[in-house]
Amino acid sequence: YMGIIHWIMAQKKGGPEKLDPKILENIEKIAVNGFKDNPQLKNFCLIWFDPDINASPDTKKIFRAFQPFFGDSKGCKDKAMVLAEINASSMPVVVISCGSLYQTISTEIHESEKVHASIIYCWNVPRYAPLNKVWVKLIGVTNNPEVLVNRLRRVYLNCSLYENFFDGRGHYLFYTLE
């Protein structure tokens, strides 16, 4: 319910940007075009943390469009489920979360060596955008599925070009492999 409450509050404050219906109609095509050159995404597990994952037709459609491109994908409705999926995964993990729930799990995400990146996908981008400066593994805050695809492509590109090392606080130190 928190995601719905935050969405209603955002509507009252001038509101989030409306999702272009054409983007949603073409999300499968957008996903195919964005991910077709990145078969290595099959080496990643996508975890989408949102209690409304099956209630929101928009979110459900986007999640389903992304699933074929990842080795494993899970829709999680609570923090315990997300942590269990991260710990059980034998693959590197990418977490997509709504903003309000991201704040409840951000420390665990950034301390986990299994999580390679995270993205906030929510309607109230201005509220959560400052978190980009706080959490190194957070690679974007967006309400646009096309931007989401581009951020997910970056996950693969970063992991294929760099060897990731942690500094003990869950922050990446990047060293190029030459």
N, C-alpha and C positions, 0 to 999 in steps of 0.2 A: 504493500500500500504506500510505502514511502515514495516510490518513484512517481506514483499518481499524485500524491500530495505536492511534491516538488514541482511537477508539471503544472498543476493548477495554480500554485503560487507564482510560477514563472509567467503564466498567462496573465495574471493580474498585474504584473510589473512591466507590462509592455510585451511580454510574451516571447516565446522562442520563435525562431524562424519556422515557417511552414515548410514541410517536406514537399518538394515538387512531385506531383503525381506521376509525371513522366519518368522520373528517376526510379520510383518504386515499381512502375510497370516494367521497366527495363533492367531491374536489378540482376536478374540472371545473366543477361548479356554483359552488363557492367562487370560482374564477377568473372565471367569467362574471359573477357578482354583484359581485365586487370591481372588475372592469375595464370593465364595460359602459358606464359613464358617462365613460370616459377614452379616447376614440378616439385622442387625441394620443399615446398610448403607441406607436402605429404609427410615430412619428417617432424611436423609440429602437431601438438594437440591444442585445439582452440577451445577455451572455456569461456562461455558467455554467462556472466553473473547478473541476473535480472529476475526479480520475482514475477515480472509480467512477461517473461519470454514466450509463453504460450498464450497469454491473454491479448497481447497487442498484435494485431494482424501485420502491421508494418515490421515490427521487430522480428516476428516469426518468419516472415517472408525473407528478410535479409539474412537471418541466421541459416535458414535452409539453403539459400543460394550459395553461401560460403562453405557449407559442410563438405561438399564433394572434393574440395581442394586441399583439405587437411587430412592427416593420417587418422585423427580421432577428433571428435567434437562433442562437447557436453553443454547442455543448458542447465545451469544451476540456479536454484531459487534461494539458497541461504548460504551463509558464510561457512558453516560446517561442511556442507556438500562441496563447496569450492576447494577448501583446504584438503579434503579427502581426495578429490580428483587430482589436485596438484601433486600430492604425495604418492598417489597410485600410478601416475603417468610415467611411462618409460621413455617418453619423448620430451623435448623442450616444450614449454607451455607458453601460450599467448593468452592473456586474459582481456576480455572486453567486458566492461561493467558500466552500469549507470552511475552517475556522479555521486549520489548520496550513499550508495552501497560501497563504492570505491573507497570512500573515506573510512569505512569500517574494517577494511581488509588491506589497506595500502601498506602497512608495516610488514605484514606477512608476505605480501607479493614481493616487496623489495628485499626481503631477507632470504627469500627462497632462491637457491641456485637453479632450480628447475624452471622458474619463470624467466623468460628472456625479454618479454615486453608486455606492456599493458596499454590499453586505450580506453578512454571514457567516451561512451556513446550515449549522449543524453540531449535533451532539448534545451537545457539552460547552459549553453556553452560559456557565457561570460562569468557565471558563478564558479565554474570548475577550472577554467583556463589557467588561473594562477598556480594550480597544482603542478603544471608542467615545469615550473621552476623549482619545485620542492622534490619531486621524485624522478630520478634519472631513468628508470625503466618505463615511465609514462611517456609514450611517444606521440600522444595527441589527444585532444579533446574536441569532439565534433558531433554534429547532428546531421551530417551529410554522408550518405552511404558511399558516394564516390570518393570522398576524402578518406573514409574508413578503408576502402579497398587500397588506396595509395599508401596508407600507413601500414597496412598488413604486408604489402609488397616490400616496404622498407625493412620489416622484420627479417625477411629472407635475405635481402641484400646485405644488411648489417652482419648477419650471422655467416654469410658466405665470404665476406671480405675480411672479416676481423675474427680474431680469437678473443673470446670474452674471459676476462679475469675479474674477480670481485675484490674489493678493497676491505672486506670484512664487515662493511655496513650495508651490503647489498647493492653498492654502486659499481657500475662497470668501469673498468680501466681497459681501454681499447689498445691493442697492439696489432699492427698490420702484419700479416703473414706474407713474407716476400720470398 
